[in-house]
Amino acid sequence: MRVVFLPGAEQDLRDIRRYVLKKFGPPAWADTLARLRATVDALNTFPLSGAVPEELADLGSERYRQLVSGKNRVIYEPTAEVVYIHIVCDARRDLRGLLARRLLGVAR
């Protein structure tokens, strides 16, 4: 199965990289990146392994799933042939607001 990072998720990775490097240094970024890669690699084989985010389950949506990678969440959409990664964010972030803006297209 092919995994595709959508533009928003690519920007998320750049933002996480910048933050981790600034606050914790290169070794912490290397660890974070290794964890994220392992999580994404698992999606190649087990695209349905993640749970539906509670924030979306409350809305009755099961289209998106999530995996936790260290202190980050990877929000993705599995399809028949491709896994689309929509969001990579800190697990402590306000996911409900981020989901509304990014996945559901709600304006800020």
C-alpha positions in Angstrom: 0.0 0.0 0.0 1.3 3.5 -0.8 1.4 6.2 1.8 1.0 9.8 0.7 1.6 12.9 2.9 -0.8 15.6 2.0 0.6 19.2 1.9 -0.8 20.0 5.4 0.9 17.0 6.9 4.2 17.9 5.2 3.9 21.3 6.8 3.1 19.7 10.1 6.4 17.7 9.9 8.4 20.8 9.1 6.8 22.6 12.1 7.5 19.7 14.4 11.1 19.5 13.2 11.6 23.2 13.8 10.1 23.0 17.3 11.9 19.9 18.4 15.3 21.0 17.1 14.9 24.4 18.8 13.6 23.1 22.2 15.4 19.8 22.5 18.1 19.5 19.9 19.1 17.1 17.1 19.1 13.8 19.1 15.5 14.4 20.1 14.5 15.2 16.5 16.3 12.0 15.3 14.3 10.0 17.9 11.0 11.7 16.9 11.6 11.1 13.2 12.5 7.5 13.7 9.3 6.9 15.6 7.2 8.7 13.0 8.9 6.7 10.2 8.1 3.4 12.0 4.5 4.5 12.4 4.2 5.4 8.8 5.9 2.2 7.7 3.4 0.1 9.7 0.6 1.7 7.6 2.0 0.1 4.5 1.1 -3.3 5.9 -1.7 -2.6 8.4 -3.6 0.5 7.1 -6.6 -0.2 9.3 -4.6 -0.7 12.5 -5.3 2.8 13.9 -8.4 3.7 15.9 -11.0 6.3 14.8 -10.1 9.5 16.7 -12.5 10.1 19.5 -13.1 13.6 18.2 -14.5 12.2 15.0 -16.2 9.1 16.4 -18.3 11.6 18.4 -19.5 13.0 15.1 -20.2 9.6 13.6 -17.3 9.6 11.2 -15.2 6.6 10.7 -13.4 7.7 7.6 -10.2 8.8 9.4 -8.0 6.9 11.7 -5.1 7.7 14.0 -1.9 6.2 15.3 0.1 7.6 18.2 3.8 8.0 17.6 5.7 9.1 20.7 4.1 12.4 21.6 2.5 12.9 18.2 -0.7 11.8 16.5 -0.8 10.7 12.9 -4.3 11.3 11.4 -4.8 9.4 8.2 -7.4 8.2 5.7 -7.1 4.7 4.4 -8.5 4.0 0.9 -8.4 0.8 -1.2 -5.0 1.6 -2.6 -3.5 4.6 -0.8 -3.2 5.8 2.8 -3.4 9.6 2.9 -1.8 11.3 5.9 -3.7 14.5 6.7 -2.3 15.6 10.0 0.8 15.0 12.2 0.4 16.9 15.5 1.3 16.9 19.1 -1.0 14.6 21.0 -1.8 17.3 23.5 -3.0 19.8 20.8 -6.6 20.8 20.4 -7.4 18.2 17.8 -11.1 19.0 17.6 -10.3 22.5 16.2 -7.6 21.3 14.0 -9.8 18.6 12.6 -12.6 21.0 11.9 -10.2 23.3 10.0 -8.2 20.7 8.1 -10.4 17.7 7.5 -13.9 19.1 7.5 -13.0 22.4 5.8 -14.4 24.7 8.5 -13.0 28.2 8.4 -11.1 29.6 11.4 
